[in-house]
């Protein structure tokens, strides 16, 4: 028997219900089963079938990744990495030998990233230089 327990997240930022799925087997002690059913009676959905949509796949093979890859320009990728590393445009410019205005131009797509700059960026962010070209 599979049991799904639905509860609300306590954080104020998330108001959607979370879903916990427990798979109870024949070897599950009767005492545990009784405790769960008595405590979570209002939240239980018995015989919950696993969703085929939630099967594990590589993120690279997902539709979301393919869609994002088409929309991701080198400038947007640079900005995403820079913000993820908590670098300012000035700080990144110092690391690659460029001004903040030049980094801003790279991110906005007003200036193309050269191969030399792409190599410097790949060393800073530890990713392939192809991502910036």
Backbone torsions as a table, in degrees:
resi	resn	phi	psi	omega
1	UNK	NA	134.7	174.9
2	UNK	-104.8	142.0	-178.2
3	UNK	-129.1	133.5	176.4
4	UNK	-114.7	130.4	179.3
5	UNK	-111.1	123.0	178.9
6	UNK	-106.4	125.9	176.5
7	UNK	-137.7	161.7	177.2
8	UNK	-86.9	144.3	175.9
9	UNK	-72.9	144.3	-175.7
10	UNK	-83.5	-14.3	-179.1
11	UNK	-71.9	146.3	179.0
12	UNK	-74.6	-22.8	-178.5
13	UNK	-74.5	-26.4	-178.6
14	UNK	-116.5	120.1	-179.7
15	UNK	-112.4	3.0	-179.9
16	UNK	-84.9	151.7	-178.6
17	UNK	-74.1	141.6	174.4
18	UNK	-92.2	155.9	-179.1
19	UNK	-127.2	123.2	176.8
20	UNK	-109.7	130.9	179.6
21	UNK	-113.7	127.7	177.5
22	UNK	-118.4	131.9	176.8
23	UNK	-103.0	109.7	179.7
24	UNK	-94.7	130.1	-177.7
25	UNK	-108.3	176.1	179.7
26	UNK	-61.6	-24.2	-178.5
27	UNK	-85.0	-4.0	178.1
28	UNK	-67.8	127.6	-178.9
29	UNK	-60.0	141.7	-178.9
30	UNK	-58.9	-34.7	179.8
31	UNK	-63.4	-41.2	178.6
32	UNK	-65.7	-45.8	179.1
33	UNK	-59.8	-43.8	179.2
34	UNK	-63.6	-41.7	179.7
35	UNK	-63.1	-45.4	-179.7
36	UNK	-64.4	-46.8	-177.8
37	UNK	-67.3	-30.9	179.2
38	UNK	-76.9	-38.8	-177.8
39	UNK	-76.4	-38.0	-172.8
40	UNK	-114.0	30.2	-176.4
41	UNK	-54.7	-41.8	-177.3
42	UNK	-72.9	-15.9	-174.7
43	UNK	-107.9	-7.0	-172.9
44	UNK	-78.8	139.2	170.8
45	UNK	-124.0	106.2	-174.9
46	UNK	-78.9	154.6	179.5
47	UNK	54.5	43.5	177.3
48	UNK	-69.5	127.4	-179.8
49	UNK	-92.0	139.3	178.2
50	UNK	-65.4	138.1	179.0
51	UNK	-74.9	134.1	176.1
52	UNK	-72.2	-21.6	-180.0
53	UNK	-69.7	-21.5	-176.4
54	UNK	-93.9	15.5	179.1
55	UNK	-67.5	151.0	-176.0
56	UNK	-77.5	127.5	173.3
57	UNK	-135.4	162.6	177.2
58	UNK	-68.8	143.1	-179.7
59	UNK	-62.6	-30.7	-179.7
60	UNK	-66.6	-28.7	-179.7
61	UNK	-87.7	-6.2	-176.6
62	UNK	-75.8	153.2	178.2
63	UNK	-64.3	-36.8	179.0
64	UNK	-59.0	-46.6	-178.3
65	UNK	-64.9	-41.5	179.9
66	UNK	-63.6	-41.1	178.4
67	UNK	-66.4	-43.1	-179.9
68	UNK	-66.8	-35.5	179.8
69	UNK	-64.4	-35.4	178.6
70	UNK	-68.6	-33.9	-178.2
71	UNK	-88.9	-13.6	-174.7
72	UNK	-84.0	112.9	176.3
73	UNK	-90.6	163.4	177.3
74	UNK	-56.8	-36.8	179.3
75	UNK	-66.6	-43.0	178.0
76	UNK	-65.8	-38.1	178.6
77	UNK	-64.0	-42.9	178.3
78	UNK	-61.4	-45.2	-179.5
79	UNK	-64.3	-41.2	178.7
80	UNK	-61.4	-46.2	179.1
81	UNK	-65.2	-42.6	-179.1
82	UNK	-61.1	-45.4	-179.7
83	UNK	-69.1	-34.9	178.7
84	UNK	-65.6	-32.3	178.5
85	UNK	-89.2	3.6	179.4
86	UNK	56.5	43.0	176.1
87	UNK	-102.7	144.4	171.9
88	UNK	-85.6	167.4	176.0
89	UNK	-63.1	-36.8	177.2
90	UNK	-64.6	-45.4	-179.9
91	UNK	-62.5	-42.4	177.4
92	UNK	-67.0	-40.1	178.7
93	UNK	-59.9	-39.3	177.8
94	UNK	-64.4	-36.1	-178.7
95	UNK	-71.1	-30.9	-177.6
96	UNK	-106.8	1.3	178.8
97	UNK	76.5	41.3	179.1
98	UNK	-136.6	167.2	178.1
99	UNK	-85.9	165.2	176.9
100	UNK	-63.5	-35.3	178.8
101	UNK	-64.7	-37.3	178.9
102	UNK	-67.5	-42.3	177.6
103	UNK	-62.6	-40.6	177.3
104	UNK	-60.8	-41.8	178.3
105	UNK	-64.9	-39.0	176.5
106	UNK	-60.9	-46.9	-177.1
107	UNK	-66.9	-37.0	-178.1
108	UNK	-81.1	-10.5	-179.9
109	UNK	82.7	12.1	178.6
110	UNK	-79.1	-18.0	-179.5
111	UNK	-137.8	134.4	178.2
112	UNK	-77.1	148.9	179.0
113	UNK	-87.0	121.8	-179.1
114	UNK	-75.2	167.7	179.9
115	UNK	-64.0	-37.5	179.9
116	UNK	-65.5	-43.6	178.9
117	UNK	-68.4	-37.5	178.0
118	UNK	-61.4	-38.5	177.0
119	UNK	-64.7	-41.4	178.4
120	UNK	-64.3	-42.7	179.3
121	UNK	-65.2	-37.9	179.4
122	UNK	-65.8	-32.8	176.5
123	UNK	-71.2	-35.9	179.7
124	UNK	-69.2	-46.6	-174.1
125	UNK	-97.3	-4.6	179.6
126	UNK	57.3	46.3	175.0
127	UNK	-129.3	173.0	179.6
128	UNK	-69.2	142.9	179.4
129	UNK	-68.2	-21.2	179.7
130	UNK	-62.0	-25.3	-179.3
131	UNK	-65.0	-23.8	-175.9
132	UNK	-100.0	-3.2	-176.9
133	UNK	-105.6	NA	NA
